[in-house]
């Protein structure tokens, strides 16, 4: 029976063994002496993955991300390369019919390998970022049972870690074309095997006589983006010994619900491919009228079309097929004359860049679609619109780009050069880059071909804080030159024919649609000249982000700060000696120096003070008593710090800045700096500070001037909107209330509205809360809500400490939907404390929802219907936003009976999802992760109600429960 045409992934049933412990050769392993079960020295292997990931999975080494356990694992510099040279073994069935062919594909191996199949040997060339494809048609076993063994060698120059650590260790890894972070950095410990392994997909691709290879899709736009032409160039490989007469088909369809696709456009061309040849063929342009455009997050919908290509061969039938999601969009950029920063446009619209630096999902390369989906959605949830793939990390994988396409994250992809390792480090490193420049260029070109069809991919950059060596840089500039149509802001008129017929079709370029920038601090980034003008990388006074003398250049590619996770993560990733909080040593100048424990130091903890410039921001709330107290106060600082960072940049949108990328958004291990969620996928409060600040439409307080500002990054003018500003003191009173009505805010502008002058009033409180709401006058629909806690100049937040004892009554109404293992919980949470203020407040928070929902839709309901209290108007208010009657609303009251007289702000409320108590074991981390919250670490003023949506999946056999705690709210199970 013939094999099905198409790809089959080989990701199951792999075994692995250290090469020095295997007595057989590759030929013997794949003929007479194959391993059959995971008995010593063989073990179950992690493929895709690395040697170290396999050893960890089999508990042969401790978890390198736990505590100081990484120090117990021998480093390749001490063991020698042979210690981490491993065999990987698997079997597969494949039996071809006449004129069928099959390739064995490795999408990436680090660093080189020997492949044995049924006694035949193939040597794979070096390089971490290149694809390998072997035609195995003639070496398959006749019975269809095939034995595969792969001997994987580590990088040639794994380097040695100096006692003092450093950026990229001794920099030797830079001599290879490989990820450079593996020798350690100031945010990660060294990876002991340097990521040796089969670290990306292994597959079989079965075809007929002709194979499709590396199609290139490009769109050109006319008539103000109402007409588009799809350009396609494809490579065809004829594996037969006769001329193949082919019908080449391309169809463009729109995806419908239920995995159905509507075919909107279809084209067929006849092609003759000579025997044994490899040709390039360009299809005639395909016209698409009024396409749905792909937009970045916050600018519009991420419309994706399914492009499918098939090649039918006369006398055989369908020989091969290929499909890919494709988004019609045009990205341009230039250096802005007003700011000196690089200004990006998408589909003709300027986009203010607010995003972050990305290293990789997991330091041991345990990459998966599920983890990528969470990572990328988290970035979209923060309202980011760009991710920078840092040059010391990876050429990211297709699954990463797939979810960036879906969630609208533009991607800045760097090649494998860093200043620290390639000429600018300490000690000064090799300035000539990798030893094999041709290998670097081959990997670069292959990476471009792998990724170029993704609409999210925005630009190529030569390196991090460095340019590639001169010959590599000049070749990349030439290879990645723009097609004239994609030169910045060239207007070609309304007729497609105005594209000169002498120009090559844009799909014939290697890329041709995206700009190449030689380095991360050149040509519109930092000072544009390559000087070290990114950063800073430590705690800042929040108001400084708004000041005139803060960062002087138009686009900052790296600015970083703190990133302490929650206490539960510390307990889950460190032994008890790692639960000790830092010492706070007061210096003669009045500043405090934090001294962390040795485990925090190993995990690259960054302090919350900068002696001489920034007083300890945690101590502003009082000296923490224990780990829980320290981490809670750290979350308060995280929220303020990152919200102020983004609001400060956005306050000067277009007048001073064109964009900013935060260093960094996450850690690929259990690090303690520069992150919005930890390696276990629990968000810090900084996540929600960013989510607030990066809203497309946003109301904010300028912390330097105390003027209220409105940010409108959308393409539409805001008209007939108003701002409600209310100040609440610690007694639950509202001493300041003001409404700014009939406001109009132009598109792509930040507008200063009026000063918030409560601090200048007669008797302002030392600590107070400010709630800003931007709303539509026509229906009170909330466009933006922003809550601040503030102290008077020269003061601190210590009055909040006794405020913890003020237990505010809350009521939580929740509705649970379940589909398989997926949950969606919709909550309304209300502060039911009374206020004597007679002014009408927008307490219902009728948020204007985004029309596009890119997540699962729940259909079944699992909850009981509670008995309703007749005549209770509060209950009616609580479930009036739910769409069904009698739909299983569960109501929980907190502090409602014994504290009826308490009134005030319910401050810094935090939801979390756990396994139910019956499912948990003593000392076990009960959190269910990841969880997507529509908001968290939120506060409610008296009478205010807020809707929250929670989405997550549960492991088999686990019943979830939801808890609510906060600054002045003890932990309560609310569901």
DOVOMAR-293340 format. One record per residue (C-alpha): residue in one letter; y negated, z negated, x. Coordinates in steps of 0.2 Angstrom, whole numbers, padded with zeros to 4 digits, always signed. Layout:
BEGIN
AYZX...
// end
This chain:
BEGIN
X+0000+0000+0000X-0017+0005+0007X-0030-0008+0013X-0045-0010+0002X-0060-0001+0009X-0073-0014+0015X-0075-0030+0025X-0064-0045+0025X-0070-0061+0034X-0058-0070+0045X-0064-0088+0044X-0048-0098+0039X-0032-0103+0049X-0040-0103+0067X-0032-0114+0081X-0040-0118+0097X-0035-0125+0114X-0042-0129+0131X-0038-0114+0142X-0032-0125+0156X-0019-0133+0145X-0011-0117+0138X+0003-0111+0149X+0004-0093+0141X-0007-0078+0144X-0016-0069+0131X-0003-0055+0130X+0011-0069+0128X+0001-0078+0115X-0001-0062+0104X+0017-0056+0107X+0031-0068+0111X+0023-0086+0111X+0011-0088+0097X+0006-0105+0092X+0011-0109+0074X+0005-0126+0070X-0009-0137+0077X+0001-0147+0089X-0005-0152+0106X-0014-0143+0115X-0018-0133+0100X-0029-0140+0086X-0038-0133+0070X-0053-0124+0075X-0071-0122+0068X-0074-0104+0067X-0088-0099+0066X-0093-0113+0077X-0092-0120+0094X-0080-0128+0106X-0089-0145+0104X-0089-0143+0085X-0070-0141+0086X-0068-0156+0097X-0079-0167+0085X-0070-0160+0070X-0053-0166+0077X-0060-0182+0083X-0056-0179+0101X-0074-0183+0106X-0086-0195+0097X-0100-0188+0085X-0114-0183+0098X-0127-0185+0085X-0122-0204+0082X-0131-0217+0092X-0128-0215+0110X-0111-0206+0108X-0117-0190+0116X-0118-0200+0133X-0099-0202+0131X-0096-0184+0131X-0094-0175+0148X-0107-0162+0152X-0102-0145+0157X-0112-0148+0173X-0100-0162+0178X-0084-0155+0170X-0086-0137+0176X-0085-0122+0165X-0066-0122+0164X-0067-0138+0154X-0076-0129+0140X-0067-0112+0141X-0056-0111+0126X-0043-0101+0117X-0045-0097+0099X-0030-0090+0089X-0027-0083+0072X-0016-0071+0062X-0020-0058+0049X-0012-0046+0038X-0017-0028+0039X-0007-0012+0035X-0016+0005+0034X-0012+0021+0025X-0015+0038+0032X-0033+0042+0038X-0038+0024+0036X-0046+0015+0051X-0051-0003+0055X-0063-0012+0066X-0062-0030+0072X-0080-0037+0072X-0087-0052+0081X-0105-0054+0075X-0109-0066+0090X-0099-0075+0104X-0106-0087+0117X-0105-0081+0130X-0092-0069+0135X-0074-0066+0130X-0057-0058+0132X-0049-0052+0115X-0030-0050+0114X-0022-0042+0099X-0003-0039+0098X-0002-0038+0117X-0017-0027+0120X-0033-0033+0129X-0051-0030+0127X-0065-0038+0137X-0081-0041+0128X-0097-0040+0137X-0109-0055+0140X-0123-0060+0129X-0125-0073+0115X-0135-0062+0103X-0125-0046+0102X-0112-0039+0090X-0095-0033+0096X-0084-0021+0086X-0067-0015+0092X-0057-0001+0084X-0040-0009+0082X-0032+0005+0071X-0019+0010+0084X-0014-0007+0089X-0010-0015+0073X+0008-0020+0071X+0018-0008+0060X+0024-0023+0049X+0006-0028+0045X+0007-0045+0054X-0005-0046+0068X-0008-0059+0081X-0026-0062+0088X-0031-0073+0103X-0049-0074+0110X-0053-0083+0126X-0071-0088+0126X-0081-0092+0142X-0097-0103+0142X-0113-0096+0148X-0113-0091+0167X-0127-0103+0171X-0125-0119+0160X-0137-0129+0172X-0138-0147+0175X-0147-0160+0166X-0160-0170+0178X-0160-0189+0176X-0177-0188+0168X-0171-0175+0156X-0185-0162+0153X-0189-0146+0143X-0173-0136+0146X-0165-0146+0159X-0165-0138+0176X-0170-0121+0167X-0154-0113+0174X-0149-0107+0156X-0164-0095+0157X-0154-0084+0168X-0143-0080+0154X-0147-0072+0137X-0143-0087+0127X-0151-0101+0117X-0161-0112+0129X-0162-0129+0119X-0145-0133+0124X-0150-0141+0140X-0161-0153+0130X-0179-0154+0126X-0192-0167+0121X-0184-0167+0103X-0166-0165+0107X-0152-0172+0118X-0142-0159+0128X-0127-0150+0120X-0113-0153+0131X-0104-0137+0130X-0120-0126+0129X-0114-0119+0112X-0098-0110+0119X-0088-0102+0105X-0086-0089+0092X-0102-0095+0083X-0104-0082+0070X-0094-0072+0058X-0077-0063+0062X-0072-0049+0051X-0061-0034+0048X-0070-0018+0042X-0058-0005+0034X-0064+0013+0032X-0058+0030+0029X-0062+0044+0042X-0081+0041+0042X-0090+0024+0045X-0107+0019+0040X-0117+0010+0053X-0134+0001+0054X-0144+0010+0039X-0162+0007+0041X-0173+0006+0025X-0192+0007+0025X-0204+0009+0010X-0221+0017+0010X-0234+0014-0004X-0247+0025-0012X-0259+0024-0027X-0262+0006-0025X-0244+0001-0023X-0240+0009-0040X-0229+0023-0031X-0216+0020-0017X-0205+0030-0007X-0189+0023+0000X-0185+0031+0017X-0167+0029+0024X-0159+0034+0040X-0141+0030+0043X-0128+0032+0057X-0111+0040+0053X-0096+0038+0064X-0082+0051+0062X-0066+0043+0068X-0055+0058+0064X-0051+0073+0074X-0058+0085+0061X-0074+0089+0054X-0078+0078+0039X-0087+0086+0025X-0096+0071+0017X-0106+0066+0001X-0118+0053+0006X-0124+0043-0009X-0138+0030-0011X-0142+0021-0027X-0156+0008-0030X-0153-0005-0044X-0160-0020-0051X-0149-0035-0053X-0146-0042-0070X-0138-0058-0076X-0120-0061-0073X-0118-0051-0057X-0122-0035-0066X-0134-0021-0059X-0144-0008-0067X-0144+0008-0057X-0162+0014-0057X-0162+0028-0044X-0148+0039-0037X-0147+0052-0024X-0133+0062-0016X-0133+0073+0000X-0120+0084+0008X-0117+0080+0027X-0105+0088+0039X-0100+0076+0053X-0091+0084+0068X-0074+0077+0074X-0076+0061+0085X-0095+0061+0084X-0108+0048+0080X-0123+0056+0071X-0140+0050+0064X-0144+0057+0047X-0161+0054+0038X-0160+0055+0019X-0174+0064+0009X-0187+0051+0003X-0182+0043-0014X-0197+0041-0026X-0198+0024-0036X-0212+0023-0049X-0221+0006-0051X-0209-0004-0042X-0208-0023-0044X-0215-0029-0027X-0208-0043-0016X-0221-0057-0013X-0221-0072-0002X-0219-0089-0009X-0234-0094-0019X-0241-0076-0021X-0229-0069-0034X-0211-0065-0038X-0198-0061-0025X-0191-0045-0033X-0176-0039-0024X-0167-0022-0027X-0149-0019-0023X-0147-0004-0012X-0130+0003-0010X-0124+0017+0000X-0107+0026+0000X-0099+0040+0010X-0086+0051+0001X-0075+0062+0012X-0068+0078+0005X-0049+0076+0004X-0050+0057+0006X-0062+0050-0006X-0073+0035-0003X-0073+0032+0015X-0085+0018+0017X-0099+0008+0008X-0114-0003+0012X-0125-0013+0002X-0141-0024+0005X-0154-0033-0005X-0171-0024-0002X-0188-0029-0006X-0203-0017-0008X-0217-0024+0001X-0229-0020+0015X-0235-0032+0029X-0250-0030+0040X-0260-0041+0052X-0275-0040+0063X-0286-0051+0073X-0299-0058+0061X-0317-0056+0068X-0323-0071+0059X-0310-0084+0065X-0302-0075+0080X-0285-0079+0071X-0272-0067+0066X-0274-0063+0048X-0259-0057+0038X-0259-0046+0022X-0244-0043+0011X-0246-0029-0002X-0264-0028+0003X-0268-0046-0001X-0273-0058+0012X-0261-0073+0014X-0266-0090+0021X-0252-0095+0032X-0245-0113+0030X-0228-0115+0037X-0218-0123+0050X-0208-0120+0066X-0189-0119+0064X-0176-0122+0078X-0159-0120+0069X-0149-0128+0056X-0137-0137+0066X-0136-0140+0085X-0117-0137+0086X-0119-0121+0076X-0110-0127+0061X-0119-0114+0051X-0115-0111+0033X-0123-0102+0018X-0123-0118+0008X-0133-0127+0022X-0145-0112+0025X-0148-0111+0006X-0153-0130+0006X-0164-0128+0022X-0173-0113+0016X-0176-0119-0002X-0183-0136+0005X-0196-0125+0014X-0200-0116-0002X-0201-0133-0011X-0214-0138+0001X-0224-0123-0004X-0223-0115+0014X-0224-0097+0016X-0219-0094+0034X-0206-0100+0046X-0206-0097+0065X-0190-0095+0073X-0194-0103+0090X-0189-0094+0106X-0178-0107+0113X-0167-0107+0098X-0158-0092+0089X-0160-0075+0083X-0157-0081+0066X-0142-0075+0056X-0142-0064+0040X-0138-0078+0029X-0154-0087+0034X-0164-0071+0031X-0155-0069+0014X-0162-0085+0008X-0179-0082+0015X-0179-0066+0005X-0174-0075-0011X-0186-0090-0009X-0201-0080-0001X-0202-0087+0016X-0210-0075+0029X-0201-0076+0046X-0209-0075+0063X-0194-0071+0074X-0195-0074+0093X-0184-0067+0107X-0176-0079+0119X-0190-0083+0131X-0199-0100+0133X-0213-0105+0144X-0203-0121+0150X-0188-0111+0156X-0196-0094+0160X-0210-0098+0173X-0221-0112+0166X-0210-0127+0166X-0209-0143+0177X-0203-0140+0189X-0209-0122+0189X-0195-0111+0182X-0189-0093+0186X-0203-0082+0180X-0192-0066+0179X-0182-0071+0164X-0164-0068+0163X-0155-0060+0178X-0149-0045+0167X-0164-0037+0159X-0154-0023+0152X-0143-0036+0143X-0158-0044+0136X-0165-0028+0129X-0148-0023+0122X-0147-0040+0113X-0165-0037+0107X-0162-0020+0100X-0145-0026+0092X-0154-0040+0084X-0168-0029+0077X-0154-0018+0069X-0145-0033+0062X-0161-0040+0053X-0174-0026+0050X-0169-0023+0032X-0175-0040+0026X-0192-0041+0017X-0195-0059+0023X-0195-0053+0042X-0213-0052+0046X-0216-0050+0065X-0207-0050+0081X-0214-0061+0096X-0209-0059+0114X-0207-0078+0118X-0213-0096+0115X-0228-0100+0126X-0224-0086+0138X-0222-0067+0138X-0206-0059+0143X-0205-0051+0161X-0216-0036+0163X-0202-0023+0161X-0195-0031+0146X-0211-0034+0138X-0217-0016+0140X-0200-0009+0134X-0201-0020+0119X-0219-0014+0115X-0212+0004+0116X-0196+0001+0106X-0206-0009+0093X-0221+0002+0091X-0228+0004+0073X-0226+0020+0064X-0244+0026+0061X-0242+0022+0042X-0240+0004+0046X-0255+0002+0058X-0266-0011+0051X-0276-0007+0036X-0274+0012+0037X-0278+0020+0021X-0268+0036+0018X-0276+0040+0001X-0267+0043-0016X-0255+0057-0011X-0239+0055-0002X-0240+0072+0006X-0255+0065+0016X-0242+0058+0028X-0242+0071+0041X-0226+0082+0041X-0226+0081+0060X-0223+0062+0060X-0206+0055+0061X-0199+0048+0046X-0202+0029+0048X-0184+0025+0045X-0180+0034+0061X-0189+0020+0071X-0180+0005+0078X-0191-0005+0067X-0209+0003+0065X-0215-0008+0051X-0218-0025+0059X-0230-0029+0073X-0224-0035+0090X-0234-0049+0098X-0230-0052+0117X-0230-0071+0115X-0234-0086+0104X-0251-0089+0111X-0257-0072+0113X-0266-0059+0102X-0273-0070+0087X-0262-0085+0090X-0270-0101+0099X-0284-0095+0110X-0276-0077+0111X-0275-0077+0130X-0259-0087+0133X-0267-0103+0138X-0259-0119+0132X-0270-0121+0117X-0257-0125+0104X-0253-0143+0098X-0257-0158+0098X-0240-0166+0095X-0243-0184+0090X-0251-0195+0077X-0269-0191+0072X-0282-0200+0062X-0281-0192+0045X-0299-0188+0044X-0299-0179+0061X-0290-0164+0053X-0306-0160+0043X-0319-0162+0057X-0329-0148+0065X-0323-0152+0083X-0304-0152+0078X-0294-0137+0084X-0305-0123+0089X-0294-0107+0086X-0290-0097+0071X-0271-0099+0070X-0262-0113+0077X-0243-0109+0080X-0239-0127+0084X-0246-0143+0078X-0235-0158+0077X-0234-0177+0073X-0222-0191+0067X-0206-0189+0057X-0197-0206+0054X-0183-0205+0041X-0178-0217+0028X-0169-0233+0033X-0153-0227+0025X-0152-0213+0038X-0155-0224+0052X-0140-0235+0047X-0130-0220+0044X-0133-0212+0061X-0134-0227+0072X-0125-0243+0076X-0133-0260+0072X-0142-0261+0089X-0151-0245+0083X-0158-0254+0068X-0171-0264+0078X-0188-0259+0075X-0201-0256+0089X-0210-0270+0098X-0229-0269+0095X-0237-0273+0112X-0256-0275+0110X-0266-0268+0125X-0282-0275+0132X-0292-0261+0124X-0286-0267+0107X-0274-0253+0104X-0255-0255+0101X-0241-0247+0111X-0225-0246+0102X-0209-0249+0112X-0194-0243+0103X-0176-0248+0106X-0165-0237+0118X-0156-0228+0104X-0173-0223+0096X-0179-0217+0113X-0164-0207+0115X-0166-0199+0098X-0184-0194+0104X-0194-0206+0093X-0212-0202+0092X-0224-0218+0090X-0236-0220+0076X-0250-0225+0088X-0259-0216+0102X-0267-0229+0112X-0285-0225+0116X-0287-0213+0101X-0277-0218+0086X-0273-0236+0081X-0255-0239+0075X-0255-0232+0057X-0240-0243+0052X-0249-0259+0057X-0263-0254+0045X-0251-0260+0031X-0246-0276+0040X-0233-0280+0053X-0216-0274+0047X-0203-0287+0044X-0187-0277+0046X-0180-0259+0046X-0183-0257+0028X-0201-0262+0029X-0204-0252+0044X-0197-0236+0037X-0206-0238+0020X-0222-0240+0029X-0218-0225+0040X-0216-0215+0024X-0233-0220+0018X-0240-0214+0035X-0229-0198+0034X-0236-0193+0017X-0254-0196+0022X-0253-0188+0040X-0245-0171+0034X-0255-0170+0018X-0271-0172+0028X-0265-0160+0041X-0263-0146+0029X-0278-0150+0018X-0289-0151+0034X-0283-0133+0038X-0285-0127+0020X-0302-0134+0019X-0308-0121+0032X-0298-0107+0025X-0305-0090+0031X-0321-0099+0038X-0312-0106+0053X-0293-0104+0051X-0281-0090+0046X-0265-0101+0047X-0256-0115+0054X-0237-0119+0058X-0232-0137+0059X-0221-0142+0074X-0208-0144+0067X-0200-0145+0050X-0183-0152+0053X-0171-0157+0067X-0154-0149+0071X-0148-0166+0075X-0152-0184+0071X-0169-0184+0080X-0184-0195+0075X-0199-0184+0077X-0207-0169+0069X-0197-0167+0053X-0199-0167+0034X-0181-0170+0031X-0167-0177+0042X-0151-0169+0048X-0142-0177+0033X-0154-0167+0022X-0164-0182+0015X-0183-0179+0013X-0196-0189+0021X-0212-0193+0012X-0221-0180+0023X-0211-0167+0013X-0220-0171-0003X-0237-0173+0006X-0234-0155+0012X-0228-0150-0005X-0244-0157-0013X-0256-0150+0000X-0249-0132+0001X-0250-0129-0018X-0257-0111-0021X-0270-0120-0032X-0275-0137-0026X-0288-0151-0029X-0291-0162-0013X-0302-0174-0005X-0310-0170+0011X-0307-0186+0021X-0322-0182+0033X-0335-0179+0020X-0327-0187+0004X-0331-0171-0005X-0319-0165-0018X-0313-0148-0015X-0303-0135-0025X-0292-0122-0016X-0287-0106-0024X-0276-0096-0013X-0271-0084-0027X-0277-0067-0031X-0285-0072-0047X-0301-0081-0050X-0300-0098-0058X-0312-0099-0073X-0315-0113-0086X-0307-0127-0076X-0312-0145-0074X-0308-0159-0062X-0304-0177-0068X-0307-0190-0054X-0303-0208-0057X-0303-0223-0046X-0291-0238-0049X-0292-0255-0041X-0279-0267-0037X-0282-0276-0053X-0278-0261-0063X-0296-0257-0068X-0304-0240-0067X-0321-0244-0060X-0325-0225-0057X-0322-0211-0068X-0330-0193-0068X-0326-0176-0075X-0333-0160-0067X-0332-0147-0080X-0334-0128-0082X-0329-0124-0064X-0326-0107-0058X-0316-0104-0041X-0316-0087-0034X-0299-0080-0028X-0294-0084-0010X-0307-0097-0008X-0310-0116-0005X-0324-0123-0014X-0333-0139-0012X-0337-0147-0029X-0345-0164-0027X-0345-0180-0017X-0333-0194-0023X-0346-0208-0020X-0336-0223-0026X-0336-0230-0008X-0355-0230-0009X-0355-0240-0026X-0361-0258-0027X-0345-0267-0025X-0331-0256-0020X-0314-0263-0017X-0307-0264+0001X-0292-0253-0005X-0292-0242-0020X-0282-0228-0028X-0290-0211-0032X-0282-0199-0044X-0288-0181-0045X-0283-0168-0058X-0288-0150-0059X-0284-0144-0077X-0288-0129-0089X-0301-0134-0101X-0293-0123-0115X-0277-0133-0116X-0278-0148-0103X-0264-0139-0093X-0263-0147-0076X-0265-0135-0062X-0265-0148-0048X-0263-0167-0047X-0267-0177-0031X-0265-0195-0028X-0273-0205-0014X-0273-0222-0008X-0289-0226+0003X-0297-0240+0012X-0316-0243+0015X-0322-0237+0033X-0316-0249+0046X-0304-0257+0035X-0285-0256+0033X-0271-0256+0019X-0266-0274+0021X-0272-0279+0004X-0258-0269-0002X-0245-0282+0004X-0248-0294-0009X-0249-0280-0022X-0230-0278-0019X-0227-0293-0030X-0236-0285-0045X-0222-0278-0055X-0228-0264-0066X-0218-0260-0082X-0211-0243-0082X-0200-0233-0095X-0189-0219-0089X-0182-0206-0102X-0169-0194-0094X-0158-0180-0100X-0143-0174-0090X-0136-0157-0089X-0120-0153-0080X-0111-0137-0075X-0095-0140-0064X-0101-0150-0049X-0120-0146-0052X-0132-0158-0061X-0149-0156-0067X-0158-0171-0073X-0175-0170-0082X-0185-0186-0082X-0201-0192-0090X-0207-0208-0081X-0221-0218-0088X-0232-0232-0082X-0233-0242-0098X-0245-0255-0092X-0261-0257-0103X-0278-0253-0098X-0294-0258-0107X-0303-0242-0101X-0308-0233-0117X-0311-0216-0108X-0299-0203-0112X-0288-0199-0097X-0276-0184-0095X-0261-0196-0095X-0248-0184-0102X-0248-0173-0086X-0245-0156-0095X-0241-0147-0079X-0242-0128-0080X-0225-0122-0074X-0220-0107-0063X-0213-0094-0074X-0199-0089-0061X-0184-0100-0060X-0173-0096-0045X-0160-0110-0047X-0146-0113-0058X-0148-0115-0077X-0139-0130-0085X-0130-0127-0102X-0119-0142-0105X-0125-0160-0108X-0116-0176-0103X-0125-0191-0110X-0124-0202-0125X-0138-0203-0138X-0146-0219-0138X-0152-0229-0153X-0170-0225-0156X-0183-0238-0161X-0191-0233-0177X-0210-0231-0176X-0210-0232-0157X-0223-0219-0153X-0220-0222-0135X-0203-0215-0136X-0209-0200-0146X-0221-0197-0131X-0208-0199-0119X-0196-0185-0126X-0209-0174-0134X-0207-0162-0118X-0189-0161-0120X-0184-0145-0129X-0170-0151-0140X-0169-0164-0154X-0156-0177-0153X-0151-0171-0136X-0144-0186-0127X-0160-0194-0120X-0156-0210-0110X-0170-0223-0110X-0172-0236-0097X-0186-0250-0097X-0191-0258-0080X-0201-0274-0080X-0204-0271-0098X-0200-0288-0106X-0205-0302-0093X-0220-0293-0086X-0229-0287-0102X-0246-0293-0096X-0245-0284-0079X-0256-0269-0077X-0260-0258-0062X-0254-0243-0053X-0235-0241-0050X-0236-0236-0032X-0226-0225-0021X-0211-0223-0032X-0195-0215-0025X-0180-0208-0033X-0163-0206-0025X-0146-0201-0030X-0130-0211-0026X-0112-0212-0029X-0108-0224-0043X-0104-0242-0038X-0086-0240-0042X-0085-0225-0030X-0093-0234-0015X-0086-0244+0000X-0094-0258+0008X-0106-0253+0022X-0105-0235+0016X-0120-0223+0014X-0119-0220-0004X-0132-0206-0005X-0128-0190-0012X-0136-0176-0002X-0145-0164-0003X-0155-0167-0019X-0170-0156-0024X-0183-0166-0033X-0198-0158-0041X-0208-0173-0034X-0205-0189-0026X-0214-0203-0017X-0226-0202-0032X-0238-0215-0040X-0243-0218-0059X-0259-0225-0065X-0259-0236-0081X-0253-0225-0096X-0248-0210-0086X-0232-0201-0088X-0225-0188-0076X-0210-0176-0078X-0198-0175-0064X-0183-0163-0062X-0168-0167-0050X-0155-0155-0045X-0140-0158-0035X-0121-0156-0033X-0108-0170-0032X-0092-0171-0021X-0076-0170-0031X-0072-0186-0040X-0089-0194-0038X-0100-0200-0053X-0118-0200-0048X-0131-0213-0052X-0150-0212-0050X-0161-0226-0043X-0179-0229-0043X-0189-0240-0031X-0206-0241-0025X-0219-0252-0016X-0221-0263-0031X-0205-0258-0040X-0188-0266-0034X-0173-0255-0035X-0167-0251-0052X-0153-0239-0058X-0161-0228-0071X-0146-0216-0074
// end
